[in-house]
Amino acid sequence: MKQLKRAGAMLLCLILSVFMFLPAGVHAEGSAADQEDQVTKEFSRIVLSVGDDQKTPVYKAGEKAVLKINILNKGNTDARNVTIAPVINSTDDWPFDMDQLNYDKSLGTIAAGKKAEAVWGEGDESLTVRDDVSGKSLKLVFKLTYDDGDKVYETERYVFVKTEAKKDTSGSGDKTQGNTQTGNTPDKDDGGNKTGGGDSGNDTADPGSGSSGGEFYDGGIYNSEPVSTGGGGAGDGSVPRVIVTGFDTDPGTVKAGSNFKLVIHLKNTSKKTAVTNMLFDFQAPAAGTDEAAEAPAFLPVSGSSSVYLDKIPADGTKDISIDLNSRADLVQKPYSITMTMKYEDGNATQFEGESSLAIPVAQEARFEFSEIQVMPDTVAVYEEANVTCNLYNLGRVKMYNVKARFEGDAIEGEEQFVGNLESGATGTIDGIVTAVTESYDESNCKLVLTYEDDSGKEYSVEQPFTMLVTAEMEPADMEMMTDVPEETGSPVGIIIAVIVIVAAATAVVTAVLLKRRKKKIQSSEEEELMDEVERFTEDERGEP
């Protein structure tokens, strides 16, 4: 019994010593209502976000503008005395003219789960987009201050806005390019004048000159009237015409700087007379981007520009071919090549004719991307990032209707229209993407570029890049809630810890007491057994 009393006293002292370390509010005011209020206060929080459910606005240089920002309270406590102000360290941080001294906005109280709207540029205020905006996206940082009725808090949030630079109204650029290409498109005048075939070519190209005229076939082919150059005897007066009915190139698309085979389809239109002893000569006009160069657009690969054909029967057809090389600096467009021909009829009468062919030449687009910049380089799910890079047109061909979009399992973004990009020009790709899922993979995103050539054919190119997306941030991690004083622990947690300690101590004391009691009983039984043995021995000795 003394041991039990001693163990109970020890347990009581242990409990009392634990409760001595509890916060004063627990054992002095330890009512259930007070403890509940304190716990509720610890778990109260305010989480303010900006730009929810808003599309990225676009501001054009020199125009009047209105800036609207949504502020949403995602916490479970009302935010009081909310103010929002842009953080402007330099004029580059603000896309508008600095017409005011103070851009602070007071929003009052934003209830939990509710949102408010801050507006700049309405009423007496005036916002004018700067004339020198570069057309890139800007990151606007805002400082938010608020309180919960007890403490004042401060945090920063950001949004992105797009800008458009002033357009060049000088009229140079596309208009000049269009005139250049239109002027080089093969037509009747181009065929007659560029082939340089003398008066015959010019008269044929101009129907009003009084000449008999020539024939212009589909596919960029022009045939002049044959002219008799003498020789031979008397005939029936008919003129055998040799015309070009078509041509093919191998490969089908002639690329600047490459070799190709030109196959020409000929026809003798005379129903009575065959033509013989035929000589064809090919000449291309000087062309290229180098003004000092006088080399033709096409040159024979073998060095000879002449082709000989023995005969074409009456109303017959034949093909001739020549291997040519196109200059590497040719602009993408059709180029003419003149083919002169000499032949004889059955009476040895000599004739000369001329045909012009328009051969389209393609320039492959050649371009490069600058390093893709992601700002910030690491974002959490549902946060936005600004992705920018430059596109350099290194080729000799204009890129039309250039578009860019950002794709990936971890991001979402809208397509951006860059426009037409001249040869040697630089385009800017500047977009906003939203993180949608967590991702740490390398090259987990890509920039998809699409463009068209002058014929309207569309091309697509992909450029991979990496964007780190972390898990969605908890509201407690997003807010600057650092003003809460540190305490030794939560009252509820301390109470639970006391209960656990008391239970453990009780179990230990009980085990010790049971062990001692068992040992005592065992010792008592052994003493009784020894007494029985001694009595039995004494009885044995006392017998006679």
Salt bridges, closest charged atoms under 4 A:
ASP52 OD2 - LYS74 NZ 3.58
GLU122 OE2 - LYS68 NZ 3.74
GLU125 OE2 - LYS105 NZ 2.51
ASP131 OD1 - LYS166 NZ 3.68
ASP132 OD1 - ARG130 NE 2.85
ASP150 OD2 - LYS41 NZ 3.43
ASP150 OD2 - LYS151 NZ 3.47
ASP174 OD1 - LYS398 NZ 2.84
GLU225 OE1 - ARG241 NE 3.07
ASP248 OD2 - HIS265 NE2 2.88
ASP315 OD1 - LYS267 NZ 3.03
ASP315 OD1 - LYS271 NZ 3.41
ASP319 OD1 - HIS265 ND1 2.87
ASP329 OD2 - ARG327 NH2 2.82
GLU364 OE2 - LYS255 NZ 2.73
GLU407 OE2 - ARG405 NE 2.54
GLU407 OE1 - LYS446 NZ 3.84
GLU415 OE2 - ARG405 NH1 3.89
GLU422 OE2 - LYS398 NZ 3.38
GLU462 OE2 - LYS446 NZ 3.31
GLU479 OE2 - ARG157 NH2 2.74
GLU532 OE2 - ARG535 NH2 2.30
